[in-house]
Amino acid sequence: MFSKYKKPSSQPPAEAKPAAPVTDIAAAKPAATPVVTRKAAPTAPAQAAPMDKERKRKERMGEIKLDLHRVLLDNLNLSALEHASEQDLRQEISAIASEFLEERSIVLNREDRQTLTSELYDEVTGLGPLETLLKDETVNDILVNGPQQIFVERAGKLELTDVTFKDEKHLLRIIDKIVSAVGRRVDESNPYVDARLKDGSRFNAMVPPVAVDGSLVSIRKFKKDKLGIDDLVQFGAFTEEMAAYLQAAVATRLNIIVSGGTGSGKTTTLNALSSFIDNSERILTIEDTAELQLQQIHVGRMESRPPNVEGKGEVSPRDCLKNALRMRPDRIIVGETRGEEVIDMLQAMNTGHDGSMTTIHANSARDGISRLENMIAMAGVEMPIKAVRSQISSAVNLIVQASRLQDGSRRMTSITEITGMEGEVISMQEIFRYQRVGLTPDNKIIGHFTATGVRSAFAERFRLWGYDLPPSIYEPIAAE
């Protein structure tokens, strides 16, 4: 019955475990309701029965899938799967499943059989229960809190899914499958790991005993379709006037920092800003996990690497950045600055690599400056605070603040220029901001973008480079 994807039958097949015959699962009767002394609501029994029936059905299907998955691993020639087409493999899994069900006297309807085959295909070739969520284009993040609780983020809001793992062992098997594919491991001695999925999605996992109630998994999905400036303007992330200003800022090689919290859209904003870079320039990117999707012709991509299990082989972002400076870059783009590499980044911005960009975690432009100061201090560089701030003010020209608001929407809430030093304080001026004015009855934020009325300190630079922005771009907009 089985094709070339079945293991050679030189060894006798494992004897199937005896199991009691099962009739149609969909028709299985729920357990008898226990007698309770408390008076139940009139509708409770009618509602509880279908829920109990569905729960028992899912549990039984999970047991069948687990047993069948072991049989598949025993029978399939896994080395041949790499060259198998999806259709052939699905047919093979369906054939093995049919024989298994027949041997166990398990009767399933057509829909359950198709679901079982599809889930088994995901178990063998993909990431099991997570596969359907990875294929869902509306999902941005997948957050697993133990085997029975999986959340997703859609449109900036978290929601609980009905997807579950069989148990902790099932979840650990999928985690191990992911990390082993990139040459890493996770266990009690090394309980957390960062990795990148085949499609570019960011993956982070933490397993027991550090994760108390079951393994924790976070997946930030990789967006195949890069959002451009026009898309972000259409979505209301910022206005056309702000886009024109940012185009001038990028094209005239201002050094830009995109600041924001987790999930605020920093990488998306950085991607969009990079679209204004000319094709004639050589760009080098440095990231922990390669996410940037630059469309220019001349792009060199670098990815840092953590140490191996022996504590060796680490390539830090600072190592990549130091090496990048020797590779004749016109611009350097660092996916995220979070440590001692900030020193090399600021030096690069100060020494002929104008137009460089990076992101940092901060809640405002002023907080972003404080974060840079703290990172320099944590790097062990002993400098007077005035010298540190002088270095920052001469290196950074523009801070773009991205925020995820309470209704889940993402906005470019501020564009702030750094204009120099006043004594020991870095002077700044805000050019554009997002003005909130209220909430709708369904808790959607009401607001609008407006200029602050302050003319850009780089207006003359823009004009000399051929980007003569009209004075009206800086005029405040009154709320409607």
Residue pairs with C-beta under 8 A, 6 or more apart in sequence:
1 95
1 99
2 75
2 92
2 95
2 96
3 88
3 91
3 92
4 77
4 80
5 76
5 77
5 80
5 81
5 84
5 88
5 89
5 92
6 75
6 76
6 77
6 92
6 96
7 74
7 75
7 76
7 77
8 77
13 74
13 75
14 71
14 74
16 71
16 100
16 103
16 104
17 67
19 104
21 104
21 105
21 106
22 28
22 60
22 104
22 105
22 106
22 107
23 107
24 107
24 108
24 109
25 57
25 60
25 61
25 106
25 107
25 108
25 112
26 57
26 109
26 112
28 53
28 56
28 57
28 60
29 53
30 49
30 52
30 53
30 56
31 52
31 56
33 45
33 48
61 112
61 115
61 116
62 166
63 166
64 101
64 106
64 116
65 116
65 119
65 120
65 123
65 166
66 166
66 170
67 100
68 96
68 97
68 100
68 116
68 120
69 120
69 123
69 124
71 96
71 100
72 93
72 96
72 120
72 123
72 124
75 96
76 92
76 96
76 124
81 89
81 124
81 125
84 92
86 121
89 121
89 124
89 125
90 117
90 121
93 117
93 120
93 121
93 124
94 113
94 117
97 113
97 116
97 117
97 120
101 107
101 108
101 113
108 116
119 128
119 129
122 128
122 129
122 131
122 132
126 134
127 134
127 174
127 177
127 178
127 197
128 165
128 170
128 173
128 174
129 150
129 163
129 164
129 165
129 174
130 142
130 144
130 150
130 163
130 174
130 219
132 163
133 139
133 142
133 150
133 152
133 161
133 163
134 142
134 197
134 199
134 201
134 219
134 221
136 152
138 154
138 155
139 152
139 153
139 154
139 221
140 152
140 153
140 154
140 156
140 220
140 221
140 263
141 152
141 153
141 218
141 219
141 220
141 221
141 263
142 150
142 151
142 152
142 217
142 218
142 219
142 221
143 150
143 151
143 152
143 153
143 158
143 217
143 218
143 219
144 150
144 151
144 171
144 215
144 216
144 217
144 218
145 151
145 213
145 214
145 216
146 168
146 171
146 211
146 213
146 214
146 215
146 216
147 164
147 165
147 166
147 167
147 168
147 170
147 171
147 214
147 215
148 164
148 165
148 214
149 160
149 164
150 160
150 161
150 163
150 164
151 158
151 159
151 160
151 161
152 158
152 159
152 161
153 159
153 263
155 408
156 263
156 404
156 407
156 408
156 409
156 410
157 408
165 171
165 174
168 208
168 214
168 215
171 214
171 215
171 217
172 207
172 215
175 186
175 205
175 207
175 215
175 217
176 185
176 186
178 195
178 197
178 203
178 205
179 185
179 186
179 193
179 195
179 203
179 205
181 195
181 198
182 195
182 196
184 193
184 195
184 306
184 308
185 193
185 309
186 192
186 193
186 205
186 207
187 207
188 207
188 208
188 209
190 309
191 206
191 207
191 208
191 209
191 210
191 211
192 204
192 205
192 206
192 207
192 210
193 204
193 205
194 202
194 203
194 204
194 288
194 289
194 306
195 203
195 204
195 205
196 202
196 203
196 289
196 290
197 203
197 219
197 222
199 221
199 222
199 224
200 222
200 290
200 291
201 219
201 220
201 221
201 222
202 218
202 219
202 220
202 222
202 289
202 291
203 217
203 218
203 219
204 217
204 218
204 219
205 215
205 216
205 217
205 218
206 215
206 216
207 215
207 216
208 214
208 215
222 291
223 268
226 271
226 293
226 295
227 235
227 268
227 271
227 272
228 272
228 275
229 243
229 246
229 247
229 272
229 275
229 276
231 272
232 238
232 243
232 268
232 269
232 272
233 239
233 240
233 243
236 409
236 411
237 265
237 269
237 410
237 411
237 412
238 246
238 411
238 412
238 432
238 449
239 432
239 449
241 432
241 449
241 451
241 473
242 412
242 415
242 432
242 449
244 469
244 473
245 415
245 431
245 432
245 456
245 469
245 473
246 273
246 276
246 400
246 415
247 276
247 467
248 458
248 462
248 465
248 467
248 469
249 256
249 397
249 398
249 458
250 256
250 273
250 274
250 276
250 277
250 355
251 276
251 277
251 278
251 465
251 467
252 458
252 461
252 462
252 465
252 467
253 331
253 354
253 355
254 354
254 355
254 397
254 398
254 458
255 349
255 354
255 355
255 356
255 357
255 395
255 396
255 397
255 398
256 273
256 356
256 357
256 396
256 397
256 398
256 399
256 400
257 357
257 358
257 359
257 360
257 368
257 396
257 398
257 399
257 400
258 266
258 269
258 270
258 273
258 357
258 358
258 359
258 360
258 399
258 400
258 402
259 266
259 359
259 360
259 361
259 362
259 363
259 364
259 365
259 367
259 368
259 371
259 399
259 400
259 401
259 402
260 266
260 269
260 359
260 361
260 362
260 401
260 402
260 403
260 404
261 361
261 363
261 403
261 404
262 361
263 404
264 402
264 403
264 404
264 410
265 402
265 404
265 410
266 336
266 359
266 402
267 291
267 292
267 335
267 359
268 410
269 400
269 402
269 412
270 292
270 333
270 335
270 357
270 359
271 292
271 293
271 294
273 357
273 400
274 283
274 292
274 294
274 295
274 296
274 333
274 357
275 295
277 283
277 294
277 296
277 331
277 355
278 296
279 296
279 297
279 298
280 298
281 296
281 298
281 330
281 331
281 355
282 298
282 300
282 328
282 329
282 330
282 331
283 294
283 296
283 298
283 299
283 300
283 329
283 330
283 331
283 332
283 333
284 299
284 300
284 301
284 302
284 324
284 327
284 329
284 331
284 332
284 333
285 292
285 294
285 299
285 300
285 301
285 302
285 332
285 333
285 334
285 335
286 302
286 303
286 304
286 317
286 320
286 321
286 324
286 332
286 333
286 334
286 335
286 341
287 301
287 302
287 303
287 304
287 317
287 334
287 335
287 336
288 303
288 304
288 317
288 335
288 336
289 303
289 335
290 301
290 303
290 335
291 335
292 301
292 333
292 335
294 333
300 324
300 327
300 329
302 320
302 323
302 324
303 320
304 315
304 316
304 317
304 319
304 320
305 313
305 314
305 315
306 314
307 313
307 314
316 339
316 341
317 334
317 337
317 339
317 341
318 339
318 340
318 341
318 343
318 344
321 332
321 334
321 341
321 344
321 345
321 348
322 344
324 332
324 348
325 332
325 344
325 348
325 353
329 353
330 353
330 355
331 353
331 354
331 355
331 356
331 357
332 345
332 348
332 353
332 356
333 356
333 357
333 358
334 341
334 345
334 356
334 357
334 358
334 359
335 358
335 359
336 358
336 359
336 360
336 361
337 345
337 358
337 359
337 360
337 375
338 360
338 361
338 375
339 375
339 378
339 379
340 375
340 378
340 379
340 380
342 372
342 375
342 376
342 379
343 376
343 379
343 381
345 356
345 358
346 372
346 376
346 391
346 392
346 395
346 396
347 395
348 356
349 356
349 395
349 396
350 391
350 394
350 395
360 368
360 371
360 372
361 371
362 368
362 370
362 371
362 401
363 403
364 401
364 414
365 399
365 401
365 414
365 416
365 428
365 430
366 428
368 399
368 401
369 389
369 392
369 399
369 418
369 426
369 428
372 392
372 396
373 385
373 388
373 389
373 392
376 383
376 388
376 391
377 388
383 391
385 424
386 424
389 421
389 424
389 425
389 426
390 421
392 418
392 426
393 418
393 420
393 421
393 426
393 427
396 418
397 417
397 418
397 458
398 415
398 416
398 417
398 418
399 414
399 415
399 416
399 418
399 428
400 412
400 414
400 415
401 412
401 413
401 414
401 415
401 416
402 410
402 411
402 412
402 413
403 410
403 411
403 412
403 413
403 434
404 410
405 411
405 445
406 443
406 445
407 443
407 444
407 445
409 444
409 445
411 434
411 447
412 432
412 434
412 449
413 433
413 434
414 430
414 432
414 433
414 434
415 430
415 431
415 432
415 433
416 428
416 429
416 430
416 431
417 428
417 429
417 430
417 431
417 456
417 457
417 458
418 426
418 427
418 428
419 427
419 428
419 429
419 457
420 426
420 427
421 427
429 452
429 454
429 457
430 452
430 454
431 451
431 452
431 454
431 456
431 474
432 449
432 450
432 451
432 452
433 449
433 450
433 452
434 447
434 448
434 449
435 447
435 448
435 449
435 450
435 479
436 445
436 446
436 447
437 446
437 447
437 448
437 479
438 445
438 446
439 445
439 446
440 446
448 477
448 479
448 480
449 477
450 476
450 477
451 473
451 474
451 475
451 476
451 477
452 474
452 476
453 474
453 475
453 476
454 474
455 471
455 474
456 462
456 469
456 474
459 469
462 468
462 469
